[in-house]
Amino acid sequence: MPRSNSRNSSGRRNFVAAFVTVLSVGVLYSSFDPVPAGEESLTTKVAPVAPVFEKADVPLPPEATNIIPLAESPATGDEETIATEKNETQAVAEGGTLNNQDAIKFCLLLLQDGGRYVENLNCYTVNFHREERINGDMKTPQSISMKVQHSPNFAVYMKWLSGEKGQQVLYSDTHDDGCMVVKFGGFRRLLPALRIDPNSSIAKAESRYPVTEAGIHGMIRQIAKYRENDLERGHGVTCVRMKDQEFDGRPCYCFQLQYESPAISETYRKSLLMIDTVRHIPLMIRNFTWAAEADGMCEQELDESTLIENYSFTDLDLERKVIAQEFSRDHPPYRM
């Protein structure tokens, strides 16, 4: 009998020791984000503070006349009107300010030129910062490290630097039957990776746009679509070119667009956009929706309460050589 008690006591001690070991490992995994050999550490990135746009009569830069075909005078109409519009067009070409339609056109053609530039990039890396309102709730700001490939096919790898820190998403339009592969971070990092339809309700609950639109080119497509609609409609929106500013060390053209009513633009009330003056790619866009009740609010309060999308790109690297294996879930550092 004493031997039996001794064995029971020893068994209890072994059980307690094993339990403590498992608990310790669990705490370590939940508190830290282990980094595999050869993988970059997860340095938390903070989205740059959006600059304050300054209203000013900004002349069209001389080099822009090679980009934008300015509005032509109408074929019909009285001579005075034709002469006036010819003078306005000439004034813009000589450094005058853009009228509303030409400001929209200038913005659109910059984006189209930037789209062609990005399409010709085989791959690049960039940090993407986003803040979104989904189903009425403002999501936690997120910073995401991205690797994007355009050739030979579209693929993107994303790793969260803040927000859902450690989370990974991989998508390739030639793998996994069009699904994205999601590997959670934090407490859920021990769960197996999941294959999720980019257009499913699960995916839409986490992002306003599918992973198929991830990256700079996807952003260009989304913005350009609205500018095309603005031009085609011909009314209901005011586009003003603001004073140029720097963003992430890059000089940018700045635009502010405001819509007259939800009948013109159901989702957006106001947009602020910054476009790189050299590469013609959007580096920052902030979109604001309509307020249910705006009485008594100043402009700043209204903007703070109606922010619906805040996106920016920083640390764009065109020299980083991204190998094909980095867009495969079999890439060892991903553990997907």
Kinemage of the C-alpha trace (Angstrom):
@kinemage 1
@onewidth
@group {chain A} dominant
@subgroup {mainchain}
@vectorlist {calphas} color= white
{ca met a 1} P 0.000 0.000 0.000
{ca pro a 2} L 2.749 2.582 0.760
{ca arg a 3} L 4.253 1.858 -2.644
{ca ser a 4} L 0.887 2.542 -4.249
{ca asn a 5} L 0.639 5.899 -2.458
{ca ser a 6} L 4.148 6.711 -3.605
{ca arg a 7} L 3.307 5.899 -7.197
{ca asn a 8} L 0.120 8.039 -6.999
{ca ser a 9} L 2.058 10.927 -5.506
{ca ser a 10} L 4.724 10.634 -8.180
{ca gly a 11} L 2.048 10.505 -10.883
{ca arg a 12} L 0.406 13.662 -9.543
{ca arg a 13} L 3.755 15.477 -9.534
{ca asn a 14} L 4.425 14.410 -13.132
{ca phe a 15} L 0.960 15.563 -14.184
{ca val a 16} L 1.423 18.941 -12.502
{ca ala a 17} L 4.847 19.350 -14.104
{ca ala a 18} L 3.467 18.496 -17.548
{ca phe a 19} L 0.530 20.873 -17.062
{ca val a 20} L 2.836 23.740 -16.069
{ca thr a 21} L 5.043 23.062 -19.105
{ca val a 22} L 2.086 23.123 -21.519
{ca leu a 23} L 0.720 26.266 -19.857
{ca ser a 24} L 4.095 27.998 -20.154
{ca val a 25} L 4.390 27.183 -23.841
{ca gly a 26} L 0.854 28.466 -24.370
{ca val a 27} L 1.670 31.743 -22.653
{ca leu a 28} L 4.810 32.143 -24.766
{ca tyr a 29} L 2.900 31.600 -28.003
{ca ser a 30} L 0.143 34.012 -27.030
{ca ser a 31} L 2.548 36.704 -25.834
{ca phe a 32} L 5.143 36.609 -28.590
{ca asp a 33} L 5.229 36.227 -32.320
{ca pro a 34} L 8.098 33.831 -33.056
{ca val a 35} L 9.936 34.685 -36.252
{ca pro a 36} L 11.307 31.826 -38.346
{ca ala a 37} L 14.934 31.909 -39.447
{ca gly a 38} L 15.355 34.108 -42.481
{ca glu a 39} L 12.027 35.910 -41.977
{ca glu a 40} L 11.839 39.613 -41.180
{ca ser a 41} L 10.731 40.570 -37.686
{ca leu a 42} L 7.289 42.070 -37.261
{ca thr a 43} L 8.104 45.677 -36.530
{ca thr a 44} L 4.894 47.539 -35.796
{ca lys a 45} L 4.247 50.194 -38.415
{ca val a 46} L 2.146 53.229 -37.650
{ca ala a 47} L 0.225 54.797 -40.520
{ca pro a 48} L 1.506 58.309 -41.285
{ca val a 49} L -0.682 61.139 -40.123
{ca ala a 50} L -2.819 62.429 -42.986
{ca pro a 51} L -1.776 65.964 -43.920
{ca val a 52} L -4.149 68.895 -43.759
{ca phe a 53} L -5.184 69.950 -47.254
{ca glu a 54} L -4.787 73.662 -47.939
{ca lys a 55} L -7.072 75.425 -50.368
{ca ala a 56} L -5.256 77.614 -52.862
{ca asp a 57} L -5.336 78.624 -56.511
{ca val a 58} L -2.799 76.092 -57.739
{ca pro a 59} L -1.564 76.527 -61.304
{ca leu a 60} L -1.316 73.525 -63.568
{ca pro a 61} L 2.331 72.397 -63.571
{ca pro a 62} L 4.018 72.903 -66.962
{ca glu a 63} L 4.735 69.177 -67.421
{ca ala a 64} L 1.046 68.351 -66.960
{ca thr a 65} L 0.115 69.798 -70.352
{ca asn a 66} L 1.776 66.707 -71.834
{ca ile a 67} L -0.609 64.494 -69.834
{ca ile a 68} L -3.999 66.185 -69.907
{ca pro a 69} L -5.826 67.038 -73.135
{ca leu a 70} L -7.596 70.151 -71.936
{ca ala a 71} L -11.276 70.684 -72.636
{ca glu a 72} L -11.867 71.636 -76.239
{ca ser a 73} L -14.159 74.437 -77.264
{ca pro a 74} L -17.588 73.313 -78.447
{ca ala a 75} L -18.194 72.933 -82.166
{ca thr a 76} L -21.373 74.959 -81.907
{ca gly a 77} L -22.352 78.030 -79.918
{ca asp a 78} L -22.107 81.787 -80.104
{ca glu a 79} L -18.764 83.351 -80.928
{ca glu a 80} L -18.438 85.045 -77.533
{ca thr a 81} L -18.799 81.738 -75.658
{ca ile a 82} L -16.319 79.985 -77.962
{ca ala a 83} L -13.804 82.801 -77.566
{ca thr a 84} L -14.179 82.754 -73.764
{ca glu a 85} L -13.604 79.008 -73.511
{ca lys a 86} L -10.604 79.195 -75.838
{ca asn a 87} L -9.096 81.861 -73.603
{ca glu a 88} L -9.723 79.723 -70.480
{ca thr a 89} L -8.052 76.707 -72.099
{ca gln a 90} L -5.068 78.802 -73.142
{ca ala a 91} L -4.788 80.257 -69.632
{ca val a 92} L -4.649 76.767 -68.110
{ca ala a 93} L -1.984 75.704 -70.600
{ca glu a 94} L 0.070 78.740 -69.597
{ca gly a 95} L -0.144 77.964 -65.875
{ca gly a 96} L -3.676 79.029 -64.951
{ca thr a 97} L -5.953 77.153 -62.560
{ca leu a 98} L -8.053 74.159 -63.607
{ca asn a 99} L -11.803 74.414 -63.886
{ca asn a 100} L -13.934 71.694 -62.289
{ca gln a 101} L -14.145 69.287 -65.250
{ca asp a 102} L -10.489 69.682 -66.149
{ca ala a 103} L -9.488 69.028 -62.523
{ca ile a 104} L -11.406 65.734 -62.630
{ca lys a 105} L -9.880 64.908 -66.019
{ca phe a 106} L -6.371 65.747 -64.794
{ca cys a 107} L -6.889 63.484 -61.766
{ca leu a 108} L -8.207 60.640 -63.929
{ca leu a 109} L -5.436 60.824 -66.511
{ca leu a 110} L -2.793 60.844 -63.793
{ca leu a 111} L -4.358 57.665 -62.390
{ca gln a 112} L -4.527 56.033 -65.822
{ca asp a 113} L -0.867 56.869 -66.430
{ca gly a 114} L 0.010 55.512 -62.976
{ca gly a 115} L -1.950 52.351 -63.749
{ca arg a 116} L 0.150 51.724 -66.837
{ca tyr a 117} L 3.303 52.292 -64.800
{ca val a 118} L 2.290 49.750 -62.144
{ca glu a 119} L 1.145 47.205 -64.735
{ca asn a 120} L 4.669 47.156 -66.122
{ca leu a 121} L 6.171 46.252 -62.743
{ca asn a 122} L 6.812 42.535 -62.343
{ca cys a 123} L 6.676 42.819 -58.565
{ca tyr a 124} L 7.183 45.201 -55.660
{ca thr a 125} L 6.901 45.411 -51.887
{ca val a 126} L 5.039 48.102 -49.960
{ca asn a 127} L 3.466 48.782 -46.585
{ca phe a 128} L -0.281 49.295 -46.758
{ca his a 129} L -2.159 51.149 -44.025
{ca arg a 130} L -5.929 50.974 -43.783
{ca glu a 131} L -8.780 52.097 -41.568
{ca glu a 132} L -12.284 51.101 -42.647
{ca arg a 133} L -15.881 51.391 -41.521
{ca ile a 134} L -17.719 48.096 -42.119
{ca asn a 135} L -21.412 47.673 -41.322
{ca gly a 136} L -21.321 50.970 -39.445
{ca asp a 137} L -18.375 50.054 -37.194
{ca met a 138} L -14.906 51.561 -37.516
{ca lys a 139} L -12.303 48.794 -37.590
{ca thr a 140} L -8.996 48.999 -35.753
{ca pro a 141} L -6.291 50.670 -37.901
{ca gln a 142} L -4.041 48.093 -39.573
{ca ser a 143} L -0.590 48.176 -41.118
{ca ile a 144} L 0.204 45.369 -43.548
{ca ser a 145} L 3.434 44.381 -45.265
{ca met a 146} L 2.681 43.415 -48.871
{ca lys a 147} L 4.477 41.592 -51.658
{ca val a 148} L 2.714 42.021 -54.993
{ca gln a 149} L 3.361 40.255 -58.287
{ca his a 150} L 1.871 41.230 -61.672
{ca ser a 151} L 3.822 38.915 -63.972
{ca pro a 152} L 3.543 36.094 -64.962
{ca asn a 153} L 0.275 36.207 -62.984
{ca phe a 154} L -1.304 38.285 -60.232
{ca ala a 155} L -0.391 37.197 -56.704
{ca val a 156} L -0.161 38.919 -53.334
{ca tyr a 157} L 1.213 38.005 -49.918
{ca met a 158} L 0.266 40.072 -46.877
{ca lys a 159} L 1.457 39.958 -43.284
{ca trp a 160} L -0.108 42.106 -40.581
{ca leu a 161} L 2.299 44.368 -38.676
{ca ser a 162} L -0.422 45.817 -36.443
{ca gly a 163} L -4.058 45.097 -35.771
{ca glu a 164} L -4.245 41.299 -36.301
{ca lys a 165} L -0.475 41.149 -35.819
{ca gly a 166} L 1.145 38.109 -37.397
{ca gln a 167} L -1.842 37.223 -39.588
{ca gln a 168} L -0.940 36.155 -43.126
{ca val a 169} L -2.971 36.131 -46.343
{ca leu a 170} L -1.793 34.597 -49.596
{ca tyr a 171} L -3.608 34.809 -52.912
{ca ser a 172} L -2.642 33.729 -56.415
{ca asp a 173} L -5.039 33.721 -59.344
{ca thr a 174} L -3.532 30.419 -60.510
{ca his a 175} L -3.701 28.466 -57.219
{ca asp a 176} L -6.213 27.210 -54.643
{ca asp a 177} L -9.243 27.458 -56.949
{ca gly a 178} L -9.433 31.235 -56.624
{ca cys a 179} L -9.449 31.150 -52.823
{ca met a 180} L -7.147 33.086 -50.529
{ca val a 181} L -5.202 31.207 -47.870
{ca val a 182} L -5.473 32.752 -44.405
{ca lys a 183} L -3.150 31.917 -41.511
{ca phe a 184} L -4.204 33.638 -38.302
{ca gly a 185} L -1.877 35.368 -35.869
{ca gly a 186} L -2.002 35.896 -32.121
{ca phe a 187} L -3.944 33.321 -30.072
{ca arg a 188} L -5.148 31.619 -33.242
{ca arg a 189} L -1.737 31.097 -34.817
{ca leu a 190} L -1.765 27.364 -33.915
{ca leu a 191} L -4.895 26.813 -36.013
{ca pro a 192} L -4.404 25.404 -39.506
{ca ala a 193} L -4.536 27.774 -42.482
{ca leu a 194} L -7.968 28.253 -44.057
{ca arg a 195} L -8.990 28.604 -47.701
{ca ile a 196} L -11.596 31.372 -48.023
{ca asp a 197} L -13.504 32.709 -51.024
{ca pro a 198} L -12.446 36.393 -51.453
{ca asn a 199} L -16.071 37.364 -52.137
{ca ser a 200} L -17.618 35.421 -49.258
{ca ser a 201} L -19.455 37.050 -46.360
{ca ile a 202} L -16.587 36.013 -44.069
{ca ala a 203} L -14.073 37.941 -46.193
{ca lys a 204} L -16.361 40.967 -46.602
{ca ala a 205} L -16.752 41.224 -42.828
{ca glu a 206} L -13.008 41.969 -42.585
{ca ser a 207} L -12.408 44.202 -45.604
{ca arg a 208} L -14.409 46.502 -47.884
{ca tyr a 209} L -12.583 45.171 -50.951
{ca pro a 210} L -11.594 41.627 -51.973
{ca val a 211} L -7.977 40.481 -52.036
{ca thr a 212} L -8.229 40.402 -55.844
{ca glu a 213} L -8.105 44.232 -55.661
{ca ala a 214} L -5.133 44.327 -53.257
{ca gly a 215} L -2.166 46.533 -54.043
{ca ile a 216} L -1.620 49.828 -55.823
{ca his a 217} L -3.119 48.797 -59.153
{ca gly a 218} L -6.341 47.647 -57.507
{ca met a 219} L -6.579 50.970 -55.690
{ca ile a 220} L -6.083 52.829 -58.969
{ca arg a 221} L -8.902 50.853 -60.607
{ca gln a 222} L -11.314 51.676 -57.805
{ca ile a 223} L -10.540 55.413 -57.754
{ca ala a 224} L -10.462 55.755 -61.557
{ca lys a 225} L -13.909 54.160 -61.822
{ca tyr a 226} L -15.392 56.994 -59.733
{ca arg a 227} L -13.547 59.713 -61.667
{ca glu a 228} L -14.840 58.253 -64.944
{ca asn a 229} L -18.386 58.361 -63.560
{ca asp a 230} L -17.849 61.956 -62.391
{ca leu a 231} L -16.761 63.022 -65.880
{ca glu a 232} L -19.583 61.190 -67.605
{ca arg a 233} L -22.209 62.666 -65.266
{ca gly a 234} L -20.887 66.192 -65.718
{ca his a 235} L -22.487 67.644 -62.580
{ca gly a 236} L -23.020 67.070 -58.876
{ca val a 237} L -19.370 67.014 -57.803
{ca thr a 238} L -16.817 69.721 -57.137
{ca cys a 239} L -13.173 68.820 -57.720
{ca val a 240} L -10.485 71.214 -56.536
{ca arg a 241} L -6.766 70.796 -56.983
{ca met a 242} L -5.213 71.709 -53.636
{ca lys a 243} L -1.734 72.856 -52.719
{ca asp a 244} L 0.929 70.211 -53.441
{ca gln a 245} L 2.303 68.389 -50.393
{ca glu a 246} L 4.735 65.626 -49.543
{ca phe a 247} L 3.666 62.194 -48.365
{ca asp a 248} L 6.154 59.528 -47.292
{ca gly a 249} L 8.884 61.770 -48.683
{ca arg a 250} L 7.271 61.956 -52.142
{ca pro a 251} L 5.888 65.191 -53.679
{ca cys a 252} L 2.184 64.776 -54.441
{ca tyr a 253} L -0.639 66.419 -56.363
{ca cys a 254} L -3.583 66.884 -53.989
{ca phe a 255} L -7.283 66.797 -54.875
{ca gln a 256} L -10.461 67.354 -52.880
{ca leu a 257} L -13.794 66.145 -54.241
{ca gln a 258} L -17.173 66.900 -52.700
{ca tyr a 259} L -20.538 65.569 -53.854
{ca glu a 260} L -23.777 67.534 -53.690
{ca ser a 261} L -26.016 64.811 -52.274
{ca pro a 262} L -26.441 61.052 -51.740
{ca ala a 263} L -28.500 61.052 -54.942
{ca ile a 264} L -25.273 61.828 -56.819
{ca ser a 265} L -22.970 59.586 -54.768
{ca glu a 266} L -24.663 57.118 -52.456
{ca thr a 267} L -21.516 56.141 -50.528
{ca tyr a 268} L -19.124 59.074 -50.646
{ca arg a 269} L -19.689 62.656 -49.519
{ca lys a 270} L -16.084 63.806 -49.784
{ca ser a 271} L -12.697 62.447 -50.899
{ca leu a 272} L -9.136 63.609 -50.303
{ca leu a 273} L -6.526 62.190 -52.652
{ca met a 274} L -2.736 62.467 -52.953
{ca ile a 275} L -1.008 61.305 -56.154
{ca asp a 276} L 2.761 60.969 -56.587
{ca thr a 277} L 3.861 63.699 -59.017
{ca val a 278} L 6.490 61.461 -60.649
{ca arg a 279} L 4.995 57.960 -60.768
{ca his a 280} L 1.378 59.146 -60.829
{ca ile a 281} L 0.262 56.533 -58.314
{ca pro a 282} L -2.078 57.251 -55.373
{ca leu a 283} L -0.245 57.291 -52.052
{ca met a 284} L -3.139 58.349 -49.820
{ca ile a 285} L -6.921 58.524 -50.058
{ca arg a 286} L -9.448 59.354 -47.359
{ca asn a 287} L -13.150 58.951 -48.077
{ca phe a 288} L -16.052 60.267 -46.033
{ca thr a 289} L -19.674 59.137 -46.126
{ca trp a 290} L -22.912 60.941 -45.358
{ca ala a 291} L -23.959 61.756 -41.788
{ca ala a 292} L -27.377 60.750 -40.496
{ca glu a 293} L -27.471 64.037 -38.571
{ca ala a 294} L -24.941 66.799 -39.274
{ca asp a 295} L -26.643 69.811 -37.682
{ca gly a 296} L -24.337 71.806 -35.413
{ca met a 297} L -21.171 69.993 -36.538
{ca cys a 298} L -18.131 71.860 -37.771
{ca glu a 299} L -16.310 70.456 -40.813
{ca gln a 300} L -13.667 68.704 -38.683
{ca glu a 301} L -16.284 67.041 -36.472
{ca leu a 302} L -18.262 65.974 -39.529
{ca asp a 303} L -15.185 64.440 -41.152
{ca glu a 304} L -14.206 62.589 -37.967
{ca ser a 305} L -17.672 61.079 -37.579
{ca thr a 306} L -18.095 60.100 -41.243
{ca leu a 307} L -14.665 58.702 -42.175
{ca ile a 308} L -15.378 55.459 -44.016
{ca glu a 309} L -12.052 54.637 -45.718
{ca asn a 310} L -8.507 55.741 -44.960
{ca tyr a 311} L -5.834 54.097 -47.108
{ca ser a 312} L -2.170 54.841 -47.702
{ca phe a 313} L 0.961 53.249 -49.126
{ca thr a 314} L 4.451 53.787 -47.671
{ca asp a 315} L 7.936 52.347 -48.107
{ca leu a 316} L 7.388 51.335 -51.731
{ca asp a 317} L 10.376 49.236 -52.842
{ca leu a 318} L 10.800 48.574 -56.559
{ca glu a 319} L 14.304 47.114 -56.192
{ca arg a 320} L 13.467 44.212 -53.874
{ca lys a 321} L 13.704 40.956 -55.813
{ca val a 322} L 10.701 38.819 -54.922
{ca ile a 323} L 11.080 35.180 -55.953
{ca ala a 324} L 8.190 33.031 -57.188
{ca gln a 325} L 8.297 30.807 -54.092
{ca glu a 326} L 7.291 33.781 -51.951
{ca phe a 327} L 3.819 33.552 -53.511
{ca ser a 328} L 3.407 29.890 -52.560
{ca arg a 329} L 2.026 28.526 -49.293
{ca asp a 330} L 4.919 26.036 -49.403
{ca his a 331} L 7.397 28.841 -48.704
{ca pro a 332} L 8.963 27.564 -45.417
{ca pro a 333} L 8.929 30.846 -43.434
{ca tyr a 334} L 5.140 31.191 -43.871
{ca arg a 335} L 4.279 27.863 -42.176
{ca met a 336} L 0.945 27.858 -43.977
